[in-house]
């Protein structure tokens, strides 16, 4: 089986939860998986050359993916083009939308700006962690949520990630890896 690296950046934790679920599912399918949090920057993150495949994940904040994940992709673009890769995005714009839809085009904008496209990609609904936000961010997110048709109940946190979709994404990526290994043995 393959050795896989999962690199992610999360601000309030939902992207980290998704990254861990993907890693668990890939391990269940027999792969060796390392998980690296890029939220603190790219220094010290393992290089893609040490792996057979890489999964990258980022939150969307203020309309953009996390700078450390984008920097990791730029710094390792050539290596990422040579191996199977997956990318997942976590945002409220994808909440309540059909699996994999990217209503604001965050994925295509990111891939276009990097001149790279992963083997598999998707967008997952995020979370409104009102209880973890500062009063100002709570106010801002409440306004954004109202405009997007999401809950404005700030008395609790709300989670919109469909973990079944996360499992399906990991399974699709695992299928690419099995297919690649089978082709290599022919």
DAMOMO-V689407 format. One record per residue. N is the residue number from 1. RES is the residue in one small letter. PSI is psi in radians with two decimals (none if undefined). D_CENTER is the distance of its C-alpha to the mean C-alpha in Angstrom with 2 decimals. Layout:
((N | RES | PSI | D_CENTER) (N | RES | PSI | D_CENTER))
//
This chain:
((1 | x | 3.06 | 22.25) (2 | x | 2.70 | 19.52) (3 | x | 2.12 | 18.32) (4 | x | 2.43 | 14.52) (5 | x | 2.30 | 12.55) (6 | x | 2.03 | 9.07) (7 | x | 2.29 | 8.37) (8 | x | 2.85 | 6.35) (9 | x | 2.27 | 8.05) (10 | x | 2.48 | 9.05) (11 | x | -0.88 | 12.34) (12 | x | 0.14 | 13.64) (13 | x | -0.30 | 11.73) (14 | x | -0.69 | 9.71) (15 | x | -0.62 | 6.22) (16 | x | -0.70 | 8.44) (17 | x | -0.75 | 9.90) (18 | x | -0.79 | 7.08) (19 | x | -0.75 | 6.61) (20 | x | -0.67 | 10.39) (21 | x | -0.70 | 10.89) (22 | x | -0.80 | 9.34) (23 | x | -0.78 | 11.53) (24 | x | -0.78 | 14.39) (25 | x | -0.73 | 14.42) (26 | x | -0.66 | 14.52) (27 | x | -0.72 | 17.24) (28 | x | -0.50 | 19.02) (29 | x | 0.16 | 19.28) (30 | x | 0.07 | 20.99) (31 | x | 2.70 | 18.58) (32 | x | 2.15 | 18.67) (33 | x | 2.28 | 15.32) (34 | x | 2.50 | 14.85) (35 | x | 2.31 | 12.12) (36 | x | 2.24 | 12.22) (37 | x | 2.04 | 11.43) (38 | x | 0.04 | 11.68) (39 | x | -0.53 | 12.57) (40 | x | -0.01 | 16.17) (41 | x | 3.01 | 16.09) (42 | x | -0.24 | 15.93) (43 | x | 2.28 | 19.37) (44 | x | -0.09 | 19.65) (45 | x | 2.52 | 16.33) (46 | x | 2.52 | 17.26) (47 | x | 2.62 | 17.82) (48 | x | -0.47 | 16.42) (49 | x | -0.39 | 20.12) (50 | x | 0.02 | 20.29) (51 | x | 2.81 | 18.01) (52 | x | -0.40 | 18.32) (53 | x | 2.74 | 14.66) (54 | x | 2.36 | 11.38) (55 | x | 2.27 | 7.74) (56 | x | 2.47 | 5.59) (57 | x | 2.53 | 2.44) (58 | x | 2.56 | 4.49) (59 | x | 2.83 | 6.79) (60 | x | 2.18 | 9.44) (61 | x | 2.24 | 12.80) (62 | x | 0.66 | 16.05) (63 | x | 0.15 | 14.65) (64 | x | 2.66 | 12.67) (65 | x | 2.82 | 9.46) (66 | x | 2.32 | 10.24) (67 | x | -0.74 | 13.20) (68 | x | -0.65 | 12.70) (69 | x | -0.74 | 9.60) (70 | x | -0.71 | 11.68) (71 | x | -0.73 | 14.67) (72 | x | -0.75 | 13.45) (73 | x | -0.72 | 12.84) (74 | x | -0.81 | 16.26) (75 | x | -0.48 | 17.99) (76 | x | 0.42 | 17.05) (77 | x | -0.82 | 17.12) (78 | x | -0.75 | 20.08) (79 | x | -0.72 | 18.83) (80 | x | -0.50 | 15.49) (81 | x | -0.35 | 17.74) (82 | x | -0.22 | 19.82) (83 | x | 2.84 | 17.51) (84 | x | 2.37 | 15.18) (85 | x | 2.70 | 11.57) (86 | x | 2.62 | 8.42) (87 | x | 2.32 | 5.51) (88 | x | 2.54 | 3.04) (89 | x | 2.48 | 4.17) (90 | x | 2.09 | 5.95) (91 | x | 2.80 | 9.61) (92 | x | -0.40 | 13.11) (93 | x | -0.41 | 14.04) (94 | x | -0.13 | 12.29) (95 | x | 2.27 | 14.06) (96 | x | 0.08 | 16.97) (97 | x | 2.84 | 16.33) (98 | x | 2.58 | 16.58) (99 | x | 2.28 | 13.74) (100 | x | -0.15 | 11.53) (101 | x | 2.60 | 13.49) (102 | x | 1.34 | 12.44) (103 | x | -0.48 | 15.64) (104 | x | 0.09 | 15.55) (105 | x | 0.43 | 14.54) (106 | x | -0.69 | 11.75) (107 | x | -0.90 | 10.31) (108 | x | -0.66 | 13.91) (109 | x | -0.78 | 14.93) (110 | x | -0.84 | 12.46) (111 | x | -0.66 | 13.41) (112 | x | -0.72 | 16.98) (113 | x | -0.45 | 17.27) (114 | x | -0.22 | 16.21) (115 | x | 0.66 | 18.26) (116 | x | 2.53 | 15.74) (117 | x | 2.25 | 13.97) (118 | x | 2.91 | 11.90) (119 | x | -0.69 | 13.56) (120 | x | 2.44 | 11.08) (121 | x | 2.72 | 8.53) (122 | x | 2.92 | 7.87) (123 | x | 2.34 | 7.46) (124 | x | 2.60 | 7.89) (125 | x | 2.59 | 10.61) (126 | x | -2.42 | 10.44) (127 | x | 2.67 | 13.49) (128 | x | 1.73 | 16.71) (129 | x | 1.09 | 17.78) (130 | x | -0.67 | 21.13) (131 | x | -0.26 | 22.90) (132 | x | -0.22 | 20.83) (133 | x | 2.67 | 21.25) (134 | x | 2.88 | 24.31) (135 | x | -0.65 | 26.95) (136 | x | -0.83 | 26.19) (137 | x | -0.64 | 22.43) (138 | x | -0.76 | 23.36) (139 | x | -0.83 | 25.84) (140 | x | -0.84 | 23.53) (141 | x | -0.55 | 20.75) (142 | x | -0.73 | 23.59) (143 | x | -0.77 | 24.83) (144 | x | -0.75 | 21.53) (145 | x | -0.74 | 21.05) (146 | x | -0.80 | 24.63) (147 | x | -0.56 | 24.27) (148 | x | 0.02 | 21.24) (149 | x | 0.32 | 23.21) (150 | x | 2.99 | 21.28) (151 | x | 2.54 | 23.08) (152 | x | 0.24 | 24.89) (153 | x | 1.81 | 26.06) (154 | x | 0.10 | 25.37) (155 | x | -0.17 | 27.15) (156 | x | 2.92 | 24.12) (157 | x | 2.66 | 20.32) (158 | x | 2.33 | 18.64) (159 | x | 2.28 | 15.53) (160 | x | 0.09 | 14.30) (161 | x | 2.18 | 11.44) (162 | x | 1.85 | 13.19) (163 | x | -0.39 | 12.73) (164 | x | -0.69 | 14.77) (165 | x | -0.63 | 12.27) (166 | x | -0.79 | 9.65) (167 | x | -0.76 | 12.65) (168 | x | -0.72 | 13.58) (169 | x | -0.82 | 10.42) (170 | x | -0.70 | 11.02) (171 | x | -0.72 | 14.65) (172 | x | -0.74 | 14.42) (173 | x | -0.73 | 12.87) (174 | x | -0.65 | 15.54) (175 | x | -0.73 | 18.08) (176 | x | -0.69 | 17.50) (177 | x | -0.73 | 18.16) (178 | x | -0.75 | 21.26) (179 | x | -0.73 | 22.46) (180 | x | -0.76 | 22.22) (181 | x | -0.71 | 24.08) (182 | x | -0.73 | 26.65) (183 | x | -0.59 | 27.28) (184 | x | -0.45 | 27.79) (185 | x | -0.05 | 30.50) (186 | x | none | 32.45))
//
